[in-house]
């Protein structure tokens, strides 16, 4: 039992003082009462209040937060996951130049807010080789960025396609034209979510990374820049190879600082280019390709009769891109109609077919012809009661475009 207490006054403030301490345990009981630690009904005697115990434990022990000392004119990019390159279903995409959306963990690093000389309102410096750019960074106690560090700074914490979002908008960084040097920071919205400015729309930027797309031929990687193909070039994943000795009025750089992340783009080219005839695809894939036909094509074919596969090809317009091409026809259901045929072009990802294009070839089973010895562009030949016709298939950045119908058969041999 806790002894009775008497009141005393210290500087006009009442406090409680014990009248006597007959036993040591009485003082301990008083201390526990003051701290709010008590026994509760229904619980084991002597069990402490969990909130009070937690308060006494203090903060958890762990690594210090990722908050480095600020560096003037530089942005800290925290460590985290970069989704490097472009996933297979995300277009536009350069399958033979970009990683397929693979996760890469990078440590934190600093990057200049603007292109060198890293001053708001200054015109970016250009006309230097990669080695000269490296030396100018070293004079400031910095280094050139790796291309994946550059990509991380551009994509931001949410791994966006463009520094400002996932939808292309040419006005933000004034892309879609040849590079034009302008004062740094002039286009205020042209910055990543980390706050790094002018990563596109101005000069291309040297990185410290070799161009390793299947082989190393001594070229190095540029990032950023501008070009008329704005939707493609303005992506954070886009790069360009260049001789490191080149000096150009549209190639500049920006610097990074801190330990360099060793991760690099290492693209294995699983297969090359070509148009490969196939007797047929396996039954499951064949059925998947037919099921994946555009709705309008499938309805037109179903109205004529059962859809059956006639021919098949693997189309590899660029390295690491494989498209499944299938000629199909329907017949037997409509009197006076011999048959209706067409050509489907699909991308198969994880066993699922995605239709990229459909070409109606009317009465003829379609054939394919290579154009000028290349495989990015193909002629599709069909025919109706008037005669033969052809349409151009053009592969561009992961998409397949179908040209206008023209009469006459190409001179190249069919495939």
HELIX and SHEET records of a PDB file:
HELIX    1   1 UNK A   24  UNK A   35  1                                  12    
HELIX    2   2 UNK A   50  UNK A   57  1                                   8    
HELIX    3   3 UNK A  130  UNK A  139  1                                  10    
HELIX    4   4 UNK A  147  UNK A  155  1                                   9    
HELIX    5   5 UNK A  170  UNK A  173  1                                   4    
HELIX    6   6 UNK A  230  UNK A  233  1                                   4    
HELIX    7   7 UNK A  283  UNK A  291  1                                   9    
HELIX    8   8 UNK A  295  UNK A  304  1                                  10    
SHEET    1   A 2 UNK A   5  UNK A  10  0                                        
SHEET    2   A 2 UNK A  13  UNK A  18 -1                                        
SHEET    1   B 4 UNK A  74  UNK A  77  0                                        
SHEET    2   B 4 UNK A 109  UNK A 112 -1                                        
SHEET    3   B 4 UNK A 255  UNK A 257 -1                                        
SHEET    4   B 4 UNK A 143  UNK A 144 -1                                        
SHEET    1   C 2 UNK A  80  UNK A  85  0                                        
SHEET    2   C 2 UNK A 100  UNK A 106 -1                                        
SHEET    1   D 4 UNK A 239  UNK A 242  0                                        
SHEET    2   D 4 UNK A 216  UNK A 224 -1                                        
SHEET    3   D 4 UNK A 204  UNK A 212 -1                                        
SHEET    4   D 4 UNK A 251  UNK A 252  1                                        
SHEET    1   E 5 UNK A 274  UNK A 278  0                                        
SHEET    2   E 5 UNK A 305  UNK A 316 -1                                        
SHEET    3   E 5 UNK A 323  UNK A 332 -1                                        
SHEET    4   E 5 UNK A 340  UNK A 349 -1                                        
SHEET    5   E 5 UNK A 352  UNK A 362 -1                                        
SHEET    1   F 4 UNK A 367  UNK A 371  0                                        
SHEET    2   F 4 UNK A 374  UNK A 383 -1                                        
SHEET    3   F 4 UNK A 388  UNK A 396 -1                                        
SHEET    4   F 4 UNK A 399  UNK A 402 -1                                        
SHEET    1   G 4 UNK A 367  UNK A 371  0                                        
SHEET    2   G 4 UNK A 374  UNK A 383 -1                                        
SHEET    3   G 4 UNK A 388  UNK A 396 -1                                        
SHEET    4   G 4 UNK A 406  UNK A 407 -1                                        
END                                                                             
